[in-house]
């Protein structure tokens, strides 16, 4: 608003990007609903033919217009390129899910689908330099870790946390290795953001577990400190926000059960929430200033 009042140029690039990606998601959601609702009336052949046609058109568009691969950051060749690639990636998921549900190609072995999808999305992300598709690849890989554990007959929460920590370790090492090798080094931020969120959720699940939560709480405090230091030194506000929000949730989960009076609980949340907002806004304003 201040820029508009002063008559300065105001960029809406981020807002338009969000709207376009939201439009792609809305289209895919409608496509998925149509497939689910009308599959009996249209038949498997028609559904698979439509999905395959959309998928082929998207990937033909991307491969025919993409420049030669480079290990450095590469701008999109056209304004629609990234959105078409994202659409094709999501339609790939719908078609795989439909084929398995109707034809049972792998007899419900979703682990293989997730692992193959993760590998395919990694290829697309690095070939076409798209961080949204990279996030899909990392999410699919995380789902593969989770579904593999769920096949165990007697899994416990601790097992999930161990596999989540292993996932964070492997993704962090992989992202750091590729950055050191100068292979799409700008992707490293995406790796770190996903690892940070999965790690914090894992530590919080250990804190919420009232048995032996002390070790997890200490690990949470250490992770919050590391995230805060990284965010301040690298001037990346997201990691500062991670440390504040996840740390606040972890500390509150320990303090609030000790408060027996509802007035105290309400007062705690009001005071601490206001203090959190003031601190985050103050830090955000400092991040917005030039160094």
C-alpha positions in Angstrom: 0.0 0.0 0.0 2.8 2.4 0.8 4.3 1.8 -2.7 0.9 2.5 -4.3 0.5 5.7 -2.3 3.9 6.9 -3.4 3.2 6.1 -7.0 5.9 3.5 -7.2 5.7 0.4 -9.3 4.2 -2.6 -7.5 4.9 -6.1 -8.6 2.1 -8.6 -8.6 4.2 -11.4 -10.0 4.0 -13.6 -6.9 0.2 -13.1 -6.6 -0.3 -14.0 -10.2 1.9 -17.1 -9.8 -0.1 -18.2 -6.8 -3.4 -17.7 -8.7 -2.2 -19.6 -11.8 -0.9 -22.6 -9.7 -4.2 -22.5 -7.7 -6.0 -22.6 -11.0 -4.0 -25.7 -12.0 -4.9 -27.4 -8.7 -8.5 -26.5 -9.1 -8.6 -28.0 -12.6 -6.9 -31.2 -11.5 -9.3 -31.5 -8.5 -12.2 -31.1 -10.9 -10.6 -33.7 -13.2 -10.2 -36.1 -10.4 -13.8 -35.6 -9.3 -15.0 -36.2 -12.9 -13.0 -39.4 -13.2 -14.3 -40.7 -9.8 -17.9 -39.8 -10.5 -18.3 -40.7 -14.2 -15.9 -43.6 -14.5 -18.8 -46.2 -14.6 -20.7 -44.3 -17.3 -17.7 -43.4 -19.5 -15.8 -46.6 -19.1 -12.1 -47.3 -18.5 -11.0 -46.9 -22.1 -12.5 -43.4 -22.4 -11.1 -42.2 -19.0 -7.6 -43.6 -19.7 -7.6 -42.1 -23.2 -8.6 -38.7 -21.9 -6.0 -38.7 -19.2 -3.3 -40.0 -21.5 -4.1 -37.3 -24.1 -3.8 -34.6 -21.5 -0.6 -36.1 -20.2 0.9 -36.5 -23.6 0.0 -33.0 -24.6 1.6 -31.5 -21.5 4.9 -33.4 -21.8 5.0 -32.9 -25.6 4.7 -29.2 -24.9 7.5 -29.2 -22.3 10.0 -31.4 -24.1 9.5 -29.6 -27.4 10.1 -26.1 -26.0 12.6 -26.8 -23.2 16.1 -25.5 -23.8 19.2 -27.7 -23.5 19.7 -29.0 -20.0 22.0 -26.9 -17.7 23.2 -27.5 -14.2 22.6 -23.8 -13.5 19.3 -22.0 -13.0 17.4 -21.9 -16.3 14.4 -19.6 -16.9 11.2 -21.0 -18.3 11.1 -20.7 -22.1 7.5 -19.5 -22.1 5.1 -17.9 -19.7 2.9 -21.1 -19.5 5.7 -23.6 -19.3 5.9 -24.2 -15.6 2.1 -24.4 -15.2 1.9 -27.0 -18.0 4.6 -29.0 -16.4 2.9 -28.9 -13.1 -0.4 -29.9 -14.7 1.2 -32.9 -16.4 2.8 -34.0 -13.1 -0.5 -33.9 -11.3 -2.4 -35.7 -14.1 0.3 -38.4 -14.0 -0.7 -39.0 -10.3 -4.4 -39.2 -11.2 -3.8 -41.7 -14.1 -1.6 -43.9 -12.0 -4.2 -44.0 -9.2 -7.0 -44.7 -11.6 -5.1 -47.6 -13.3 -4.2 -49.2 -10.0 -7.8 -48.9 -8.6 -9.4 -50.3 -11.7 -6.8 -52.7 -13.1 -4.8 -53.6 -10.0 -1.6 -53.7 -12.0 0.7 -54.1 -8.9 -2.0 -55.5 -6.6 -2.1 -52.5 -4.4 1.6 -52.2 -3.9 1.5 -48.4 -3.6 5.1 -48.3 -2.4 6.4 -49.0 -5.9 4.1 -46.3 -7.4 5.3 -43.7 -4.9 9.0 -44.6 -5.4 8.6 -44.6 -9.2 6.7 -41.4 -9.1 9.3 -39.8 -6.9 12.1 -40.8 -9.3 10.1 -39.5 -12.3 9.4 -36.2 -10.6 13.0 -35.8 -9.7 13.9 -36.2 -13.4 11.3 -33.7 -14.4 12.3 -31.2 -11.8 16.0 -31.3 -12.7 15.4 -31.5 -16.5 13.0 -28.5 -16.5 14.2 -26.6 -13.5 11.0 -26.5 -11.5 10.9 -26.3 -7.7 7.2 -27.1 -7.5 7.8 -30.5 -9.2 10.8 -31.0 -6.9 8.5 -30.5 -3.9 6.2 -33.2 -5.4 9.1 -35.5 -5.8 10.2 -35.0 -2.2 6.6 -35.5 -1.0 6.3 -38.7 -2.9 9.5 -39.9 -1.5 8.3 -39.1 2.0 5.0 -41.0 1.3 7.1 -44.0 0.2 8.9 -43.9 3.6 5.6 -43.7 5.4 3.8 -46.4 3.5 6.7 -48.8 3.8 6.5 -48.6 7.6 2.7 -49.0 7.6 3.0 -52.5 6.1 4.7 -53.7 9.3 2.3 -55.7 11.4 3.1 -54.0 14.7 4.5 -50.5 14.0 4.7 -47.9 16.8 4.9 -44.2 16.8 8.6 -44.4 17.5 9.2 -46.4 14.3 7.5 -43.6 12.3 9.7 -41.0 14.0 12.8 -43.0 13.2 11.9 -43.3 9.6 11.1 -39.6 9.4 14.5 -38.8 10.9 16.1 -41.1 8.3 14.1 -39.3 5.6 15.3 -35.9 6.8 18.9 -37.1 6.9 18.9 -38.6 3.4 17.2 -35.6 1.9 19.5 -33.1 3.6 22.6 -35.1 2.5 21.3 -35.5 -1.0 20.5 -31.8 -1.3 23.8 -30.7 0.1 25.7 -33.1 -2.1 24.0 -31.8 -5.3 24.6 -28.2 -4.2 28.3 -28.9 -3.7 28.4 -30.5 -7.1 26.8 -27.3 -8.5 23.8 -29.3 -9.9 20.9 -26.9 -9.6 22.3 -25.3 -6.4 19.2 -23.1 -6.1 17.2 -26.2 -5.3 18.9 -26.4 -2.0 16.4 -24.1 -0.4 13.5 -26.4 -1.3 15.4 -29.3 0.3 16.0 -27.4 3.4 12.4 -26.1 3.8 10.9 -29.6 3.4 13.5 -31.2 5.8 12.9 -28.4 8.4 9.2 -29.0 8.4 9.4 -32.8 8.5 12.0 -32.6 11.2 10.0 -30.2 13.4 6.8 -32.3 13.0 8.8 -35.4 14.0 10.2 -33.7 17.1 6.8 -32.3 18.1 5.3 -35.8 17.8 7.9 -37.0 20.3 7.1 -34.0 22.6 3.4 -34.7 22.4 4.1 -38.3 23.5 4.2 -37.9 27.3 6.4 -40.9 27.8 10.1 -40.0 27.6 9.4 -36.6 26.0 12.4 -34.9 27.6 14.9 -36.0 25.0 12.6 -34.9 22.2 12.0 -31.5 23.8 15.7 -30.9 24.1 16.1 -31.9 20.4 13.3 -29.5 19.5 15.0 -26.6 21.3 18.3 -27.5 19.6 16.6 -27.6 16.2 14.9 -24.3 16.9 18.2 -22.7 17.8 19.8 -24.0 14.6 16.9 -22.9 12.5 17.0 -19.4 14.0 20.8 -19.1 13.5 20.5 -20.3 9.9 17.7 -17.9 9.2 19.5 -14.9 10.7 22.8 -15.5 9.2 21.4 -16.3 5.7 18.7 -13.7 5.9 15.9 -16.3 5.3 12.9 -15.3 7.3 11.1 -18.7 6.8 13.6 -20.5 9.1 13.2 -17.8 11.8 9.4 -18.3 11.6 9.9 -22.1 11.8 11.9 -21.8 15.0 9.4 -19.4 16.6 6.2 -21.3 15.6 7.3 -24.8 16.2 9.2 -23.8 19.4 6.1 -22.0 20.7 3.9 -25.1 20.0 6.4 -27.4 21.8 6.8 -25.2 24.8 3.0 -24.6 25.0 2.3 -28.3 24.9 4.3 -28.7 28.2 3.2 -25.5 30.0 -0.6 -25.5 29.2 -1.4 -28.9 30.8 0.1 -27.6 34.1 -2.4 -24.7 34.1 -5.5 -25.8 35.9 -7.5 -22.6 35.6 -9.2 -21.8 32.2 -8.5 -18.1 32.8 -4.8 -18.8 33.1 -4.8 -20.8 29.9 -6.7 -18.1 28.0 -4.3 -15.4 29.4 -1.3 -17.5 28.5 -2.4 -17.8 24.9 -3.4 -14.2 24.5 -0.1 -12.8 26.0 2.2 -15.2 24.3 0.4 -15.0 20.9 0.6 -11.2 20.9 4.3 -11.3 21.9 5.0 -13.8 19.1 3.3 -11.6 16.5 5.2 -8.5 17.7 8.6 -10.3 17.6 7.9 -11.9 14.2 6.7 -8.6 12.7 9.7 -6.8 14.1 12.1 -9.4 12.6 10.3 -9.4 9.3 10.6 -5.6 9.0 14.4 -5.9 9.6 14.6 -8.6 6.9 12.8 -6.3 4.5 15.5 -3.6 4.8 18.6 -3.7 2.6 21.7 -5.0 4.3 
